[in-house]
Amino acid sequence: MTEQLSGGCDCGSVRFRLNGPVKMAVNCHCNTCRRRNGAAYSTYCVVAQDDLEILQGRESIATYDVDGRGQKYFCSKCGSPLYNANHRYPGVYLLFYGSLAPTTTAPAINVYCESKLPWVDNIAGIKSFEQATVR
């Protein structure tokens, strides 16, 4: 059975669900993703555009044109990134993992590894805590 994915933004204005399978799940290490998403890499579920159903808050979804190569969709109220469209991959959206309700769908590949940060491969080996500790 395929997992039913759903999600939305942090403030709850936007909610969506996926009405079809995930085509693939990826970690993208390109410099553009790092810069635009403020993270060491971005994790996405690749889905058919026709399978993404906006349940509420369509009017709260804003877009940012990414150098004529695609669009970044985000909540205009809280700024949460939701999904991207990339002209190199027509007909699909790249759903940000952070916009999804907890999922068991795990990334299967890493892309643009030529720009991967050197410490990312060793992340499992660093000291880890169940919750944040600030001292």
NORQUI-V500285 format. One line per field, one symbol per residue. ss: DSSP state (2 for helix, 1 for strand, 0 for the rest). phi: phi as a letter, one per 40 degrees, with the letter a starting at -180 (. if undefined). psi: psi as a letter, one per 40 degrees, with the letter a starting at -180 (. if undefined). A space follows every 50 residues. Layout:
# NORQUI-V500285
ss=???
phi=???
psi=???
This chain:
# NORQUI-V500285
ss=00000111000000111100000111110022222220000111111122 21111102221111100001111110000011111100000111112221 00000000111022200002222220000000000
phi=.ccccaiicccgcbbaabbacccabbbbbcccccccbgacabbbbcbcdc ccbccagdcccbbbccfgcibbbacccbgccbabbbccbcgbbbccdccc cdbccbcbabbfccbccccccbccccdbbcbcbbb
psi=hhhhiiaaideedhiiihfiihdihihheiddddddefidiihihhihde ehhhdifdeehiihhgfeeaihhihedeehhdiihhdegieiihhhdeei ihiehiidihifedehhdeddedeeihiidiihh.
